[in-house]
Structures are given as C-alpha cells and as structure tokens.
Amino acid sequence: MTSHEERDGLKGLTTGVLDEESRMSKTLYWLQCSACGGDSMSLLDIESPDVVELLQALDIEVLWHPSLSGGSAAQHSELLRAIAAGEQPLTFLCIEGAVIRGPSGTGMYDTFRGRPKKDLLSALARKASYVVACGTCASFGGIGADGDIEATGVQFLRGSPGGFLGTAFRSGAGLPAINLPGCPVHGDVLASTLTAVCLDRPLELNEHNSPMDWYGMLVHQGCVRNEYHEYRVEERDFGERGCLFFHRGCRGPLAHGACNKVLWNRRSSKTRVGVPCVGCTEPDFPQSHPFFSTPSIVDVPVELPTGVDRAHYLAYKSMAAAAAPERLKQRLTRV
C-alpha cells in the first residue's frame, strides 16, 4: 500500500464513528489496563499482512485503540455508551495489561475518567462476543500479581483459574477469555487468533485457555541449541554455543510458546542469539528466583524439562554427556 492508501485505510478504521454499513462489520475495542504498551507495539509491527491489511481483509472495524484512534473524548464516551446499551455490537474485546484491583479491591490505582478501569472492563466483557487477553499481564497478572496493586489476569491469577472475571465467565460466543501470553504476545499469534475466529475455525485451547496451535509446544522445540542440550554440553557463561538450561536459567524446556516456530521480526529468537528464554509465556512469569541462573541441587536442575522424571533424567544425562560428539564439545557446529 502507498502511504496515502495507508492513511485512508487507518482513517476508516479509527474514527470511532460508524456508518450503517460498517455496523455489519466485526468490531474491536482495545482496552489498555496496567500495561507497558508492548502488546500494542507487537500488533502494529506485524508485516505480512500489516495491521491495516489484516483488519481490512478480516472486515474488522476498530472502534477504539489508544495508538490508532483519532476520535474525540466526546465520541469515545458516546461509543462506550452505545456499547453498554447494546446499540453498538462488539465482536472483540482485546485487553492489554493486568487488571488492577487495589487498593483494597477498589481498583482506584488504575482509573478511567475517575472510575476504576476494572469496572469498564467488566461492562465491555459482558457485551463482547470474544474476550482476548493480550500478553502475560492480561492473561495471568504478570509483574504486579504478588504486589499491593492486586493485579490479576482477566480470567486467571498466575496459574489459578478465576482472575477478575471468574471461572464461570463466558463471552457472547460461549468461550472463556482467550489467553495469548507473552511479554509481549507475538503479533502473528494475535493476528492468527483473530483470523481463526473470523473464519469460524475452531480454537483448541489448553488448560490455560491458550490456543494449542501456538502454546501446545515448548520454546525448546526448534531451538538451534537442542543438540547441545541432549548431550548436556552446557555453558556457565554467555558467548558460547552450548545449552543455557543447566546453569544460565534458560526456560526453553519448561515454557510453552512458539518463539522458535514463528521468529521475532521473521529473523530470530532469544535462544538463537545466545540469550536464555525467560519463560515469559508462563503463568508464574516473572519467576521468584533470579533470571540467568538455574536453581540446582548437586548440579541437577530443581525444575526438569517438561515430561521428564528425575530418575530417568539422572541416568540419561550422565550417559549422554559421556557420549557427546567431539564436534559439540569443541563447539564446531554453527548456530
């Protein structure tokens, strides 16, 4: 698209005022709660298609997004009134950031025009066909989940069901809040989820209400350091090519996500450039122990790779280390 076409496309998507024809489109309201804005930036960074092409192809009308919308405060207020009254249909409610309930359950640490933002979320969720929690904070509470701000996810608090809306909540389409964790969520994951819903494709969700297509695998799968891991050729410092799980805190064998399936900027992932996975898609992110170190007992990680029991792990890894090819010990393979 030319820059002129892009401006015209955005204008049609973001005015916040809808004509009769556009009322038949699918609609999206993006609510930014306690967030850094990274999930918005991830959405805006998608490339093929870009965000404008995606929304036009799926016939999604953006009613409001804090980084896209150009309507006035009065238009925004009228939009919210129309949604609450059922006059404006709402297909997608996308929530970015944790829901803040503090202090003492009032929600007044995070407000919208003097009222708790959690109340706005509750009102919009009751009208939405689909509720999508974008990012780990919206999904599980994130960094503030253990603090005085009383942060929670939309329908989970860490790994426990419930969260803000409660376990019984179902959207207009009969689904729980769809969790798309990540810090931030990968833009392609969000785009593909919206696409699947718009095309009436079934969404198989895991125990944390996340799509199995993107969260049914470990970050470890597809990691270019897998062979080092299997033979326990491990690193105690950065800058080498070996496995970072045993000493440098890599969460790849424990965290579920598609970072090595759909690369960031279509080029790379943390583990591809020698940075340990920090497990940002997991309910307990950020973890209580320090990053870049692996809690161990006698050089055996306290947390073992998913699906591996301790007895078999001890026997297998001892034999694997002894059988490691010399080329791996010498770090001769390319990353």
C-alpha positions in Angstrom: 0.0 0.0 0.0 1.1 3.6 -0.6 1.4 5.9 2.4 -1.7 7.7 1.1 -3.7 4.5 0.9 -2.5 3.5 4.4 -3.7 6.9 5.8 -7.1 6.4 4.1 -7.3 2.9 5.5 -6.5 3.9 9.0 -9.0 6.8 8.8 -11.8 4.4 8.1 -10.7 2.1 10.9 -10.2 4.5 13.7 -12.6 7.4 13.7 -14.8 5.8 16.3 -17.9 6.9 14.4 -19.6 4.2 12.4 -22.0 4.4 9.5 -24.8 1.9 8.9 -22.7 -0.2 6.5 -19.8 -0.6 8.9 -22.2 -1.7 11.7 -22.4 -5.0 9.9 -18.6 -5.5 10.2 -16.9 -7.3 13.0 -15.8 -4.8 15.6 -12.8 -4.5 18.0 -12.3 -2.4 21.1 -8.8 -2.4 22.6 -8.7 -1.7 26.3 -5.3 -0.8 27.8 -5.1 -1.6 31.5 -1.9 -1.7 33.6 0.5 -2.2 30.7 3.7 -1.1 29.1 2.1 -0.9 25.7 4.4 -3.7 24.3 1.4 -5.8 23.0 0.1 -2.8 21.1 3.6 -2.3 19.5 3.7 -6.0 18.7 0.4 -5.8 16.8 1.5 -2.6 15.0 4.7 -4.4 13.9 3.1 -7.3 12.0 4.4 -7.3 8.5 2.6 -9.8 6.2 -0.1 -8.7 6.2 0.5 -5.4 8.0 -2.1 -4.3 10.6 -4.2 -2.3 8.2 -4.3 -5.0 5.6 -5.2 -7.6 8.2 -8.1 -5.6 9.6 -9.4 -4.8 6.1 -9.1 -8.4 5.0 -11.0 -9.7 8.1 -13.5 -6.8 7.9 -12.8 -5.7 11.4 -13.7 -2.2 12.4 -11.5 -0.8 15.1 -13.9 1.0 17.4 -11.0 2.2 19.7 -7.3 1.6 20.1 -5.2 4.0 22.1 -2.4 4.1 19.4 -4.7 4.2 16.4 -7.9 6.1 17.2 -8.4 9.7 16.4 -11.9 10.4 17.8 -12.6 13.0 20.4 -13.2 12.3 24.0 -16.9 13.0 23.4 -17.0 10.5 20.6 -15.3 7.9 22.8 -17.8 8.5 25.5 -20.7 8.1 23.1 -19.1 4.9 21.8 -18.9 3.4 25.3 -22.5 4.4 26.0 -23.6 2.7 22.7 -21.8 -0.5 23.5 -23.2 -0.6 27.0 -26.7 0.0 25.7 -26.4 -2.7 23.1 -26.7 -0.3 20.3 -23.1 -0.9 19.0 -22.2 -4.6 18.6 -18.8 -5.6 20.0 -17.1 -8.6 18.5 -13.7 -8.5 20.0 -12.7 -7.0 23.4 -8.8 -7.1 23.4 -7.3 -6.4 26.8 -3.7 -5.4 27.2 -2.2 -5.3 30.7 -3.2 -6.6 34.1 -6.5 -5.8 35.8 -5.8 -3.7 38.9 -8.0 -4.3 41.9 -6.0 -2.3 44.5 -6.1 -0.7 46.9 -8.3 -3.0 49.0 -10.4 -4.1 46.0 -11.4 -0.6 44.9 -9.4 -0.6 41.6 -8.6 3.1 42.1 -4.9 2.5 41.4 -6.0 2.4 37.7 -8.8 4.6 36.6 -10.6 5.8 33.6 -12.2 9.3 33.9 -12.2 8.9 37.7 -13.7 5.4 37.8 -11.9 2.1 38.2 -10.9 0.7 34.9 -11.8 -2.7 36.0 -15.5 -1.6 36.0 -15.2 -0.6 32.4 -13.6 -4.0 31.6 -16.5 -5.8 33.3 -19.1 -3.8 31.4 -17.4 -4.4 28.0 -16.8 -8.1 28.6 -20.5 -8.7 29.1 -21.1 -7.3 25.6 -18.3 -8.9 23.7 -18.6 -11.9 21.5 -14.9 -12.7 22.2 -12.6 -11.6 25.0 -8.9 -11.8 24.2 -6.2 -11.3 26.9 -3.2 -9.9 25.0 0.1 -10.6 26.8 1.1 -12.3 30.0 -0.1 -9.5 32.3 -3.6 -9.6 30.9 -3.5 -13.4 30.9 -2.1 -14.1 34.3 -1.4 -10.9 36.2 2.3 -10.6 35.4 4.7 -8.5 37.4 2.1 -7.0 39.8 0.3 -10.2 40.7 2.1 -10.5 44.0 2.1 -6.8 45.0 -0.1 -4.3 46.7 -1.7 -3.2 43.4 -3.6 -6.5 43.5 -3.0 -7.2 39.8 -4.7 -10.1 38.2 -5.3 -11.6 34.8 -8.7 -11.4 33.0 -9.6 -15.0 34.0 -6.5 -16.3 35.7 -4.4 -15.3 38.6 -1.0 -16.8 37.9 -1.8 -20.4 37.1 -5.1 -20.5 39.1 -8.4 -20.1 37.2 -10.7 -17.2 38.3 -8.8 -14.0 37.9 -11.0 -10.9 37.5 -14.0 -12.3 35.6 -14.2 -15.5 37.5 -14.2 -19.1 36.3 -17.8 -19.1 35.2 -17.4 -16.2 32.7 -18.2 -16.9 29.1 -18.3 -14.4 26.3 -21.2 -14.0 23.9 -19.7 -16.7 21.7 -19.7 -19.1 24.7 -15.9 -19.1 25.2 -13.8 -18.2 28.2 -11.3 -15.3 27.8 -8.8 -16.4 25.2 -5.3 -16.0 26.7 -2.4 -15.1 24.4 0.5 -14.8 26.9 4.0 -13.4 26.0 5.9 -10.3 27.0 4.7 -9.2 24.6 2.4 -11.6 22.7 3.9 -12.2 19.3 2.0 -10.1 16.7 1.5 -13.1 14.4 -0.1 -15.1 17.3 -2.6 -12.4 17.9 -3.3 -11.9 14.1 -3.7 -15.6 13.6 -6.1 -15.9 16.5 -8.3 -13.1 15.2 -8.2 -14.7 11.7 -9.2 -18.1 13.0 -12.2 -16.6 14.8 -13.3 -14.6 11.8 -13.1 -17.6 9.6 -15.0 -19.7 12.0 -12.1 -22.1 12.6 -12.3 -24.0 15.9 -9.9 -22.9 18.6 -8.5 -25.8 20.7 -7.5 -24.3 24.0 -5.1 -25.7 26.6 -5.6 -25.7 30.4 -4.7 -22.0 30.5 -7.2 -21.1 27.7 -4.5 -20.5 25.2 -4.6 -21.8 21.6 -2.8 -25.1 21.2 -1.6 -24.1 17.8 0.7 -21.6 19.4 1.1 -22.8 23.0 1.0 -26.5 22.5 4.7 -26.7 22.1 7.8 -25.8 24.2 10.1 -22.9 23.3 12.8 -25.7 23.4 11.3 -27.2 20.2 13.1 -25.6 17.3 15.9 -24.2 19.4 19.2 -24.3 17.4 20.9 -25.5 20.6 18.9 -28.6 21.1 21.7 -31.0 20.2 23.9 -29.4 22.9 21.0 -29.9 25.4 20.6 -33.5 24.5 24.2 -34.3 25.1 24.5 -31.9 28.1 27.1 -29.8 26.5 26.4 -26.8 28.8 27.6 -23.3 29.3 28.4 -21.5 32.6 28.8 -18.1 30.9 27.4 -16.3 27.9 29.0 -16.1 24.4 29.4 -19.8 23.6 27.1 -22.1 21.6 26.2 -24.7 24.2 23.0 -25.2 26.2 22.0 -22.5 28.6 19.4 -24.5 30.6 21.7 -26.2 33.1 23.4 -23.1 34.5 22.1 -19.9 32.9 18.4 -20.2 33.7 17.0 -20.9 30.2 13.3 -21.8 30.5 13.0 -23.1 27.0 12.4 -26.8 28.0 9.8 -25.6 30.5 7.9 -22.7 28.8 5.2 -23.1 26.2 5.3 -20.8 23.2 6.1 -20.5 19.5 9.3 -18.3 19.7 11.3 -20.8 17.7 8.3 -21.6 15.4 7.4 -18.0 14.4 10.6 -15.9 14.7 10.6 -12.4 16.0 10.9 -9.9 13.1 10.9 -13.1 11.0 14.6 -13.4 11.9 15.4 -14.7 15.4 14.6 -15.6 18.9 16.3 -15.3 22.3 18.0 -18.7 22.2 19.2 -18.2 18.6 21.3 -15.2 19.7 22.5 -16.9 22.9 20.1 -15.3 25.4 18.3 -17.7 27.7 14.5 -17.9 27.4 12.9 -16.2 30.4 9.7 -18.1 30.2 7.6 -15.0 29.6 4.6 -17.0 28.4 4.2 -19.0 31.6 1.7 -18.1 34.4 4.4 -17.6 37.0 6.3 -15.0 35.0 8.3 -13.3 36.3 9.6 -16.1 38.5 10.7 -15.5 42.1 14.3 -16.6 41.6 16.9 -14.6 39.7 17.0 -14.6 35.9 20.1 -16.1 34.2 20.7 -18.7 36.9 19.4 -22.2 37.3 18.4 -23.4 40.8 20.2 -26.7 41.2 20.9 -29.4 43.8 24.3 -31.0 43.2 24.4 -29.7 39.6 20.9 -31.2 38.9 18.3 -28.5 38.0 15.5 -28.4 40.5 13.0 -28.0 37.7 13.4 -30.6 35.0 12.3 -30.4 31.4 8.6 -30.9 31.0 7.6 -34.6 30.8 10.9 -35.9 32.2 11.1 -37.7 35.6 14.1 -37.3 37.8 15.3 -40.9 37.9 15.4 -41.3 34.2 16.9 -37.9 33.8 19.8 -38.6 36.0 20.6 -41.9 34.2 20.1 -40.5 30.7 22.1 -37.3 31.1 25.1 -39.0 32.6 25.3 -41.3 29.7 24.5 -38.5 27.2 27.3 -36.3 28.5 29.8 -39.1 28.2 28.7 -39.9 24.6 28.8 -36.2 23.4 30.5 -36.0 20.0 33.8 -34.1 20.0 32.5 -31.6 17.5 29.9 -30.5 20.1 32.5 -30.4 22.9 34.6 -28.2 20.6 31.6 -26.0 19.7 32.2 -26.6 16.0 28.6 -26.5 14.7 27.1 -23.2 13.6 24.2 -21.6 15.5 
